[in-house]
Amino acid sequence: MKGKAFKALMSCLLLLGLLPWSASAETAPESVIYGGGPFYAGGTDTMNTLKASGFTTVMLWTIHVNSNGDLVYNDQPVVSNGSYIGKASWPAELASLKQAPTSVKRLEISVGSWGVSDFQNIKNLVASQGTGTGSILYKNFAALKSALGVDAVSFDNEDLYDVNSAVAFGKMLSGMGLKITLCPYTNVSYWQSVKSQLGSSVDRVYLQVYDGGAGNDPAAWSSQLGMTVMPGLDSQTSSGGNTPAQVNSRMSAWKSSAGIQGGFIWYYDAILNNPAGGSAEDYAAAINSALSEPANGSLTTGGTVSASAMGSPSGEEKEKAFDGSSSTKWLIFTNAGWIQYQFGGGASHIATSYSVTSANDFPARDPKNWSLQGSNNGTSWTTLDTRTGQTFASRFLTKTYTFSNTSAYSYYRLNVTANNGGAELQIAEIGLYP
């Protein structure tokens, strides 16, 4: 990516349907986080942070292709002569990303960057050996796929805009069962040709809208490429970038102007280096909430709401948590408690995501620790998802969460065991989604 060499709840709450995790239950927002060294060296702690972040895709940035075909993750050799030679624990660590509870559904590797010769080396290797099963390119990427379990390879080609070799490389990867994603910031005609020739193998386009691509218009690129792009923004650093609130605002605007259904953040390393600028969870929530529509597609219509505490102020009763509006809220005069939704007419539904939206004031009243539970009699409860240490970086912020569930329940309960320090507990909106 341009300049990269110079820079070092949504998903979860969707489960409850507390907030719209997508424009509709059928089209959930996709949020992607790019990251480098910490994704390799961070171990289980980093994997757990990503699983709880709300991001739906993790992008391993970046794989370099040496002139002899060896594959290097940043400065770490990972594949040589058709064999994985990287950190022994990395494959298992990456495999854990998709293990419930998690928001992560997809793992990609990025190839290339600005100021490197990866695609030149790919061109030379294609010319000298081809892309058959006996070629070093095929052997090494097959070994990488087998070891890391990646779903897609992203082309971050900024060193050589050669269509023929890129298409040959893409067809080789597609033949292995990998999807191809493109990550342009300039030279639209090159990307048009590559996408056209790779056809349905390309299932996403990540548009850089920062550094060299700062002036890019997602609507224009979507029209030119014949696919709705997923724009990306850089996180806040000491020299610039975007806060979570700015990401939320810009993604929301692009949803209106270009119909985007996903976006990405560049990048995790910078987020760690500037914790005051926001967490990974904050950035995921910024994308997911911008591309969600609160009452659309939620299962919570026509049912009955109950809560552990009565005596809410007028206009802030329990029903307000399920009225489809983030401008209203449920408030109780205690720092913990539960609220539940029973479907009408004896119906039961399989929910696999939910959302929670922060209310208008006093962050100390926001829920911090909770469990999402399901029941078919209102007495015996099954815990479906548990969250701890949750914070909301801004007011009216929707965080989405996903979980694994194959059972239909007629009741869903959000049992909040702690808030963020206030004497009262409040929630603006809760959504439940299949």
N, C-alpha and C positions, 0 to 999 in steps of 0.2 A: 504494500500500500504506500501511496505517496508520502514520503517523509517518515515512514516507520523506522527506518534505519537510524533516524536522528532522535527518536524518542525511546527511550528504553522500552401472587400472590394472588402476586396476581395469580400465577399458575396454581399456587397451592390452594388459594381460597376459592377458586373456580369450583372446586369440589362441592362446596356448600351452595354455590350459586349465589353467594352473597353479593357478588358483583358480576357484571357481564364480563366474562373472560374473553369474549369475542363479540364481533358485530352480531353474531348469531351463534346458537349452540353448535351449528354445523361448521362454522368457520372461525376457529379460535385464533387469536393473534399468535404469530410466531416471533419470538425474540431470541436473538443470537448474541453470544458474547465471544469475542475474540480474545485470545490470551496466548502468552508465550512461555517463558521460563517457569512461572509458578504452576502451570499445568503439568509440567514434567517433574519438577523438584518438590512441589508442595505436598505430595502424598495424600493420605486419606483425609486430612483436615481440609485441603483445598477441594477435594471431591465432594465432601459433605457440604461445604459452603455452596458449591455450584448446584447440588441437588436441591437445596432449600432456597435457592435464589429467586426462582420464578422464570429463569431463562429456559427456553425449550430446546435450544441447540447450542452445543459447545463447539467452537472452532479452534482447532489446534493450529496455531500460527507460529512458525511456518516450516514446511518441509523444503529443504534445498536439494537440488539434484546436481551432484558433482559430475565432472566430465567423464568419469569412469562408471557412472550410474549409481554410485553409493548415495544413500539417502541420509540426510542430516537434519535433525530437528533443532533449528537455530545453530548452536555449536555442539550439539550432542549427536554423534553417529548412532543411527538406529537400525539401518539395514545395509548389509554388504553381501555381495555374491549370493543373493537369494535367501539370506537368513537374517532373522531379527537379532540384533546385537545390542539393543538399548538396555535401559534399566530393567532388571528382571521383574520388578514389582509393577511396572507401569501398565502392562496389559490388564492385570486384575484391577488396578485402581480405576482405569478408564471403564472397564466393564461394570463397575459398581455405579457409574453415573446413571444408568437406566434402571437400577434396581429400586423398587418402591421402599419408602416414599420418596418421590423425586418429581421435579418438573421437567427434567431433561428427557427428551424423546429421540434425539438425533445427535450423532457425533460426526464431525467433518474434519478433514485435514486440508489446509491451504497450501498451495504450491506457488512459490515465487514471492516477489516483493519488489520494491523500488531499489535500483542500484545493484542488482545481482545478475547472474548469467544463467539462471535456472532454465529458462525456456530456450536459450541458445544451446545449452547442453542437451536439452531434450531433442531439439532439432537435429543436432549432430548425431545423437544416438539413434534416432529414427532413420536417418540417412545411412548410417553404417551397419545397423543390425536389424532394422525394421521393428515391428511391435508384436511379433509372434511369440508363442509360449517359450521359445528358446532364447529370446532377447533378454538382455540384462534389465531393461526397463520393465518388461513384463514380470520377470522373476522377482525383482525387488518390490514392485508395488503389490504384487500378489502376496509376498511375505508380510508387507506392512498391513495390508487388509486383514490377513489371517491373524496377525498378532494383536492388532489394536481394535478390530471389530468396527471399523469406521463405515459409515453409510454413504459418504459422498466425498468427492475431491473438488475443491474450489480453485479455479484458475485466477490467480492474482498476478497476471502477466503484465509486467511493466518494463521488461527489458528487451522484448523482441515480439513484434506484432506480425508473426508469420502464420497465416491461416492454415496452410496444409499440414504442417507438423503439429499444430495444436489440435486439429481435427483428428489426425491419426492417433495422437496421444489420448484424446477423449474417447474415441471408439475402442481403443484397447481397454481403458478403464471401464467403460460401459459393458464390454464383454465379460468383465469379471463380476458384474452385478452391482457396480457402483453408479450412483447418480453423479451428475456433473453440475456444479454451480459456477457462475461467472461473477467476477468482482471488478467491474470496470470503474475508471474515473475519467477516461478520455478515449479518443479514437473509436467513435461509435461504429464506423463502417467495419472495422476489424471484428468487433463483437457481434455485429449483425451477421457477418459471414460465418463465424464459428457457431453461433447459435443455430442458424439455419441448417448447416450441414450436420450438426449433432442431433437435431430434432428433439424428440421426446426424452432423450438422455439428459437434457438440461431441464431441471425442475425448479431452479431458483436463479435470480439475478440479484446480487448484492451491490448496490450502487454507493460508491464513496461520495459523501457530501461533506468533505472536510479536506484540509490541506490542498492538494492540487485539484481536487474535485469539489471544492467549497461552493462553487457557483452552479453545480449541477441541479437540474430540475427533474424530480422523479416522474412527473407527468410526461415530460418530453421524452425521457429515456424509455419509459414504458411504451409509449406510442411507437418509438423507433425500433424497439426490440420485439414488439408484439407480445409482451409479457409484463405484468405488473411487477415492478421492481420492489426490493426491500431496501430502503435507504439506510445508510449508516452514519452515525455521528461519533465524534471523539468525546471521551469523558473529560471532565474538568481537570486541568493541571495548573501549575503556577504560571504558565505562559498562555493559557487560554482554554479552549474547549467548552463543553456544555455541562451545566448542572443538570440533575435529574428533572428539575422543573422546566428547564429550557428544552430538554429532550422531549418531555411530555407535550409541550406547546407546539414544537415543530412537527412531531409525529402526528399530532391531532390535525394540524393544518394540512399536512400531506394526505391524511386520510380523506379530507374533504376535497382536495384538489386533484389527487391522483388515485384515490381508492385503495391505498396501500393496506395490506393485511399483515405486515410484519416489518421488522427493522432490526438493525444490529448496533452494537456498541463496540467501539475501538478505544481502549481495550483494558483487560483485567489488570495487567501489570501496572498501568497508570492509576487505576482505581485504588490499588493497594498502596501506592506511593503518595496518595492524597486522600487519606480517610476522611478528612473534613469535608471533602467535596461530595460525599455520598458513597454508599456501599453498592456492591453488585446487586443486592436485593432492591435497593432504591432505583437503580437504573432499569432493572427488569420491570419493576412496577410502573415506571414512567412510560415504557413502551406499551406494556399490556393494557394499562388503564386508558391510554390515548386511543387505542384501537378497539376498545370495548364499548359497548353501549348498554348501560345498566338495565334494563328491564327486558331487553330483547332476548328471547330464547330461554329465559329462566323458567324452571319448572314450578316456581312458587306463585301460582295463580289459583285463586278459588279455594284456598285452604284455610286452616285455622292456626293461629299463632298463640303460643303459651310462653310464659317466662317464670323464672324462679322468684322474682320480686315484683310486687305491685307498687302503687303509689308514684308512678312516673308523672312528671308535670304534664299538664294539658298540652296536647299537640306533640308529645314526645313519648307516646305509648308504644308498646311492643310491636304493634302492627306497622309502625313507621319503618321498621327494619326490612320490610318486605313490600313496600309500596312502589318500588321502581324509581324512586327519586333520591338522589344523594343530598338534596337540599333539606330533607327532613331527617330525623334521627330518633333512635330509641335510647332513653337514659334511665338509669336506676341509681338510687342513692346508696350504693355499695360498690366496693372495688372488684367484685367478682360475682358471677351468676351465670345462669344458662338461659338460652332462648331457643325455642324449637318450632318447627313447622310440620303440620300434619296435612297431607294432601286430602282434598275434598273427595267425596263420593267413594270412600274406601279404596282409592287408587294407591298404587305403590310404584316407585320409579327407581331405576339404577342411576345413581349420580356418580360421576367420576371427577368432578371438579366443582370448586366453589370460589366465591369472591367475598371480600370484606372491604368496605369503604369507610375511611375515617370521617368523622363528623366535622362540624364547622369550627370548633374551638377547642382549647385546652388539650394538647397532646397527652397530658398525663392521664386523661380519661380513656385513651385508646386501649383496646385489648392487647395484652402482651403474651400470655400463655393460654393455650386452649386445646381442646380436643373436639373433633367432629365425630358425632356418633349417629348410628342408625338403629331403628327399632321397628318392629311390626305390631307391638302392643302398647308402646308408651311406658313400659315398665322394665323390660330387659333390653339393655343397650350394648351394641357392638362398636368399639372404637375403630374408626376408619382412618383417621389422620390426627396427628398431634404436632403442635407447633409451640416453640418456646422462644423467648427473646425477640418477639416481633415488635417493630416500631414503624411508624408512618411518617415519612419525611415531610409531608405537607398535608394541608386540609383537603378534604374531598378526594383523597388518594385511594384508588382501588388496587388492592393486591389480590392476586389470584393464585390458587393452589390446585394441584391435581393429585389424584391418588388412584390406586388400583382397587377396583370394586366390581364384582360380578353379581351382587345380590340386590334385589329390589327391596326398598324399605318404604313404609308408609309414613314414618316420622324421621326427621333429621334434626339433630340438636347440636348447637354450638355451645359447649360448656367452657366458659372462660374462668380460669382459676386465678388469674392475676391481671391487673392492668398496669399501666406505666407509672404508677405512683399516686394517682389522684384518689380523692374520696368517692368519686362517682365513676360509673362505667357507661360508656356511650358508643354506639355504632350507627353510622348513617344508613348503610344498606348491606344486605346479604343476598347472595345469589346462589342458586343450585343448578347444575348443568349435567346433562347425560354424557 
